[in-house]
Amino acid sequence: MSDWAERARRRPARAVTVRAPGKINLSLRCGALGDDGYHPLATTFQAVSLFEEVTATEGAGITIEVSGPQAELVPTGEDNVAARAVRALAEHIGVDPDVTLHLRKGVPVAGGMAGGSADAAATLVACDALWEAGLAREELAELAAELGSDVPFALVGHTAVGAGRGHLLSPVMTRGTFHWVLAMRSEGLPTPAVYAKFDELTPDAAIDPDADVDLMLALRQADPVALGAALHNDLQAAALALRPELGETIEVARDAGALGAIVSGSGPTVAVLARSAQHALVLSATLRALGGADEVRTVRGPVQGAVVLTP
């Protein structure tokens, strides 16, 4: 029996709760589909104050319970990315994958904000604490990268550039706080469908490595006006082709004085940049009044990544 397994056998039962953020893509640049089946990406993530919470307690086998908005849309079987995170960590440290997970949803399901990835990141941290493995974040990040392209970022949060499939992260120097309005839809937009449409629209897509210089400067200077002008998403045209009403949301936001409005990731969430917290409230009210979304939330960014809320 490993040291971790022995500690797990002796310790009293307890619960660990971890919170992890959703993300928006300030820039998402996508190349053509590669021979490995993946699209090369160059993306700038920002973690925002919309969170998933995962509570891990000891159990027999893997059990997943879900609560919160759209909970009924979340699969609870072995293919759930949180369940895969349990198995990956358990195999890595040599314990049985016996845990009950309670997922409290705060990030839209299939909304382009990586809610499932946040669940996986929170699960890795929660089970690491529950099983007293004591792994470094760098080691958890290696496991996270095997689970999905966005999972490593949910671990670290803040603002970062992702390369490769988006999983190779470099921190970005960011000053100040940016205020966002998230225009969310009750009906998700499957990521594979968006990438398939992207391939159809831009089969020879290539990434310009110097395209986001203005974006980086805006973040360093805490300049929301410049940031709004620099927002970019190569997948936006594909998302709008599949869901034309998202274009109407973007136009409503721009007409209302938003500094920028962009489909987040593969959509359908639209991220709207405001001048200030007060301006975000004004934009939020406008989007609600004009029917630009099924739900509207104001958030701030950047925020930290996965963090333990209970010992």
N, C-alpha and C positions, 0 to 999 in steps of 0.2 A: 504494500500500500504506500502511495506517495505521501510526502509530508503534508501536501495540501489536503489529500483525502483524509489523513489522520486528523488534521485540525477540524475538517468539516464534520467528522464523526463525533468529536468531543464537544464542540461548541453548543451553547443553548440556541434554540430556535429564535430567529429575529427577522425583521423585515428591513429592507433598504430601498429608499426611494431616490430616484435620480431624475433630474429634469434636463432635457436637451432641446435646443432651438430648431425652428424651421429656418429656411434660408430663402433669399432671393438672389438671382443672378444679375449683378450690375452689368456684366457683359458676358455673353456666351457666343463664342466663335467655334464653328464646327467644320471639320474637314470631311471629305468624302469617305464613305464606308470602306474600311480596310479589309485586307484578307483575313484578319483575325476576327472579323465579325463586329468590330467596334468602330465608332467614329472618333478620330482624334479631336480633343477639345482643348480650348484655351478659355478659361472662364474665371471671372472674379466673383467669388461668393461674398455675401454679407449675411451674418446671422442676425435675426430680428426677434423681437420680444413676443413671439407666438410659440408656445412650447408644447412638447409632449412630456408626460410624466410616466415613469415606469416604476412600479413597486415589485420587488422580487422577494418572495418568501420561500422557505423550504417546502418541497412537495415530493410527490412520487411521479416521476416522469415529467414531461413538460405540459403545463396547463396554461392557457392564455385566456384572460378575461379582458373585455374592452368596455369602456364607458366614454361618454362625451359625445359631441356632435359627430354624426356619420358613423357611429360605432358599428352599426349593422353592416356597413360596407367593408369592414376589416376582417379578413380571413383569420381564423383561429387555429388552423391546422399546422402541420409540420412545415409547410411552405412559407408561413409567415416569416419575414426577415428577422424578427425578434427571436423566434424559435431557432432559426439557423444560427443566430448569434450565440444562443445558449449552447448549442451543440459544438460550435467552433471553439468556444472558450473552454468548455468541459473537456474536450479532447486534448486541447493544448496543455492543460494543467493536470490532467489525469484524474478527474472526478466524474462521478455519474451525473448526467444532466437532469437532476431532480430539482425542479423549481416551479413555482406558480408565479406567473407574471400578470400584473394588472396594468393595462395600458389606459391612460386617461388622455383622450384625444383633444388637442388644441389646434393642430395644424390640419388644413383641409386634406381629405383623402383624394389622391390623384389630382392634386392641385398645382403641381410643379414646384412645391416648396419643401420636398424631401421629408414629409412626415414619417414615412416608413423608415427612412434612414436614421432619423432622430430616435425612433423607437429602438433600432438596432444598436446605436451608439449608447443610449441610456442603458440598455440591457447589458452590454459588455461591462460598463462601469458598475452597475448594480450587482451583477453576479460576481465580478471580481471582488467587490467589497463583501458580499454575502459569504463567499467561499474563502475569504481572507487570502487570496492569491498574491496580492501586493504587486501586480504587474505594473511596470512603467507605462505611461501614456504612449510612448513610442511603440511598445510591444502590442498594446491594444490597437494602435493605429494600423499595424501590420495585419492583424486579424480583421479589422474593419474594412480594409481595402479588398479583402477576399469576399466580403458580403455585398458590396455595391459601391459605385463610384462616389456617391455623396456621403457615405457613412463616415469616412475619416474627417470630413469637415464638420459634421455634427459633433464630433468629439472635441475639436479645438475651438470652433466658433470664431468670433470676431470677424475679421475680413481677411481673405486669403485668395491667392491665385491658384487655380487647379489646372494641372497639365495631364497629359496622357488621356485617360478616360475621365479626368477630373479628380483623380484620387491622389495625385502627386502634388502636395501642397507647399506653398511658400507664403509666409505671412506678409501682409501689406501694411505699410505704415499709414495709419488713419488717424486724423485728428477730429475731434468734435463728435457730435451725435447727429444723425440724419433721421428725419421724420417721414414716415411713409403711411399711405393709405392702401390697404389691400382690398381690392374688389374681387370677391370670391364667388364661384358658381357652385351650385349644389350638384351638378352633373360634372364628373371628372372628365379628363381628356387623357386617354392612355398614351404613355410615352412612346411605345413602339409604333403607334399609328402616326404620331407626329414625325418621328424619324423617317418612317416610310414615305411620308409626303415630302419631307425635306429632300430625300434622295431623288424623288421624282422631279422636284422643282429645280434642284441644283446638283446634278450628278457629278460635276467636276469641281465641287467646292474645295477651297484651299484656305488656310489660315495665314493671315498677315501677322507676323510676330510683333510688329511695332504699332499695331492698330489702336492699342489702348493707352498710349502715352498720356493723352489728355485726361483720361479717367484716373490714372494713378496720381497725376498732379492735383486734380480736384480733391481726391481723398486726402492727400497730404496737407492741402491748404484749407481743408474743412469748408469747401466752397460748394454749396448745394446747387447754385445756378450752373456752374461748370459741370458738376456731376450730372445734372439733368440733361444737359446737352450731349454728354458722352455715353449715356446708356445705350446698349446695343444687344440684340438677340438675333442670331442667325436663324433660329427656329421659329421666329415670330411669324414669318410669312406662311409657313406650313400650318402653324396653329390657327391663324386667321382663315386659311383656306378651309380648314375643317370646322371652325366655329366662327363664322363671320361676325356674330354679335360682339365678339371681343374687340373688334375694330371700333364699334360704336362706343364701347366703354372707354377706350383710349381717347377718342375724339371728345367725349363728354368731359373727361378729366382735363384735357388740354384747353378746351374752351373755358373751363372753370378756373384756369390760371395755374395748373400744375406745372412744375419745373420740368417734369418728364413723366412719361407713362410707358410702360413696357410689359409685355407678357413675361411672367417669371418662369424661366426654364422652359419646359414643354407645355406650360399652361395647365388649366385655363385661368389661373389667378393672374390678375393685372396689378402690378406694383406701380403706385403713383407717388412721385416725390413731391413733398411740400417744402415750403420755406421754413416752417417752424411748427411747433406742436399746435399752436392756435390755428395756423393755416391748414394743418391736417384735419382739424375738426370741421373747418369750413368745407374743404373738399369732400370729406366724408358725408356731410349733410347733403351736399349737392348730388353726389352719386346715389344716395338713398332716395332723394326726391325724384330724380329723373330715371330711376330704375336701371341704373348701370351695372347692377350686380344683385345676386341673391342674398349676399351678406357683405357687410363692409366693416373692416376693423382698422383702427389706427395703431401703429407699432413704431418702435424706434430701433435703430441699429447703429453700430454693431453691439452685440451682446456676447457674453462668454459662451463656451461650449458646454458639454455635458458636465453637470455638477451634482454631487451628492447632497440631498436635502436632509436626510436622516443618517445618523451614525450606523 
